[in-house]
Amino acid sequence: CEAEIQAALVPWGLGFGTGLESVRAGVVASTIMIGAMAVFVTVQFFSLVVPTESYKADAALWRSKGVPYPEMQELVHIPAGLIAVVDAAVLAPFPAWSAVSVPRSFVALALFSLSYCGVLVLSRVVTGYWPYGFMKQLEGVRFVGFVAVQVVVVCVFGVLMTGLLWGRDFLLGV
């Protein structure tokens, strides 16, 4: 059964060796994948959502009802990025460079970004509203450009997470 599991994991860059080495490879690969997505969420929230008038209006509306909306949103969005960086810098197994398939990571990150944008469109179709106010300006070609930028941005965060892991290993002499 282990041979079948290894064969299934190899295309995703997770099937290296057997036993503990394979687990380590999977942990490192997931550190990059999940870390890039977490940093993506944190940065995108503060760069795309917070500065908009619709976010400020929502914050004012909820604050008038006694709900600390901005603080709640920060509590949701800040820890993800911080935890991802700490995980990559301190907690991920050593050495990271031998356990990661960078091309496969980029494919998976691009698929994540495309899937997330698909969920945004689905939300628009089902509710008649975009989930974020700034998206009202993204119709047609603009939305396609937005999706392309999201794919590039999440892949850049994947590069940064990979660089963080590899740099950590280099500095520690692993």
C-alpha positions in Angstrom: 0.0 0.0 0.0 2.9 2.4 0.8 4.2 2.1 -2.8 0.8 3.2 -4.2 0.7 6.1 -1.8 4.2 7.2 -2.8 3.3 6.8 -6.5 0.3 9.1 -6.0 2.3 11.7 -4.1 5.3 12.0 -6.6 3.5 14.1 -9.2 2.8 16.7 -6.5 6.4 16.8 -5.3 5.5 15.0 -2.1 6.7 11.5 -2.7 10.4 11.5 -1.7 11.8 8.5 -0.1 9.8 6.4 2.4 8.6 6.8 5.9 9.7 9.9 7.8 11.5 11.5 4.8 8.3 11.4 2.8 6.4 13.0 5.7 9.1 15.7 6.0 8.9 16.4 2.3 5.1 16.8 2.6 5.4 19.1 5.5 7.9 21.4 3.7 5.8 21.4 0.6 2.7 22.3 2.6 4.7 25.0 4.4 5.3 26.7 1.1 1.9 26.2 -0.3 -0.2 27.1 2.8 2.3 29.8 3.7 2.1 31.5 0.3 -1.7 31.4 0.5 -1.7 32.8 4.0 0.6 35.7 3.2 -1.4 36.3 0.0 -4.6 36.7 2.1 -3.0 39.0 4.6 -1.4 41.3 2.0 -4.3 41.3 -0.4 -6.7 42.2 2.4 -4.7 45.2 3.5 -3.8 46.4 0.0 -7.1 45.7 -1.9 -9.9 45.8 0.7 -9.0 48.1 3.6 -8.3 51.3 1.5 -11.7 51.2 -0.3 -14.6 53.4 0.5 -16.9 50.3 0.7 -14.8 48.8 3.5 -14.8 52.1 5.4 -18.6 52.4 5.0 -19.0 48.8 6.3 -16.7 49.5 9.2 -18.7 52.7 10.1 -22.0 50.8 9.8 -21.0 48.0 12.0 -19.2 50.3 14.5 -22.5 52.3 14.9 -24.1 49.0 15.9 -21.4 48.3 18.5 -19.5 45.8 16.5 -15.7 46.3 16.3 -15.6 45.4 12.6 -12.1 46.6 11.6 -10.6 44.9 14.7 -12.4 41.7 13.9 -11.2 41.8 10.3 -7.6 42.4 11.4 -7.9 39.6 13.9 -8.9 37.3 11.0 -6.3 38.5 8.4 -3.1 39.4 10.3 -2.3 36.1 12.1 -2.4 34.0 8.9 0.6 35.8 7.3 2.6 36.0 10.6 2.1 32.4 11.4 3.1 31.4 7.9 6.4 33.3 8.1 7.2 32.0 11.6 6.4 28.5 10.4 8.7 28.7 7.5 11.5 30.5 9.4 11.5 28.4 12.5 9.3 25.3 12.5 9.6 23.7 9.1 11.8 20.6 9.0 15.4 20.8 7.6 16.7 20.9 4.9 13.9 22.4 2.9 15.6 22.7 -0.5 15.7 18.9 -1.0 11.9 18.4 -0.4 10.3 21.0 -2.7 9.3 20.9 -6.3 9.1 24.6 -7.2 7.4 24.1 -10.6 4.7 21.9 -9.0 4.3 24.4 -6.2 3.7 27.2 -8.8 1.1 25.1 -10.6 -0.7 24.4 -7.3 -0.6 28.0 -6.3 -1.9 29.2 -9.6 -4.7 26.7 -9.4 -5.5 28.0 -5.9 -5.7 31.5 -7.1 -7.8 30.6 -10.1 -10.1 28.6 -7.8 -10.4 31.5 -5.4 -11.3 33.8 -8.2 -13.9 31.3 -9.4 -15.5 31.3 -6.0 -15.6 35.1 -6.2 -17.5 34.8 -9.5 -19.8 32.2 -8.1 -20.6 34.5 -5.2 -21.4 37.3 -7.6 -23.7 34.9 -9.7 -25.5 33.6 -6.6 -26.0 36.8 -4.6 -25.8 39.4 -7.4 -23.0 41.2 -5.5 -19.3 41.0 -5.4 -17.9 40.0 -2.0 -15.6 43.0 -2.0 -16.6 46.5 -2.8 -13.6 47.2 -5.0 -14.7 44.4 -7.4 -17.6 46.5 -8.7 -15.1 48.1 -11.1 -13.9 44.7 -12.4 -16.1 43.8 -15.3 -15.0 41.9 -18.4 -11.4 42.5 -19.4 -10.6 44.2 -16.1 -11.6 41.1 -14.2 -9.4 38.9 -16.4 -6.5 41.2 -15.7 -7.4 41.1 -12.0 -7.3 37.2 -12.1 -3.9 37.3 -13.9 -2.5 39.6 -11.3 -3.8 37.4 -8.5 -2.0 34.3 -10.0 1.2 36.2 -10.3 1.0 37.7 -6.8 0.3 34.3 -5.1 3.3 32.8 -7.1 5.5 35.6 -6.0 4.6 34.8 -2.4 5.4 31.2 -3.2 8.9 32.3 -4.3 9.3 34.4 -1.2 8.3 31.5 1.1 10.6 29.2 -0.8 13.4 31.7 -0.5 12.7 32.1 3.2 13.1 28.3 3.7 16.2 28.0 1.5 17.8 31.1 3.1 17.1 29.8 6.5 18.8 26.5 5.6 21.7 28.3 4.0 22.2 30.5 7.1 22.1 27.5 9.4 24.4 25.5 7.2 21.9 22.7 6.6 
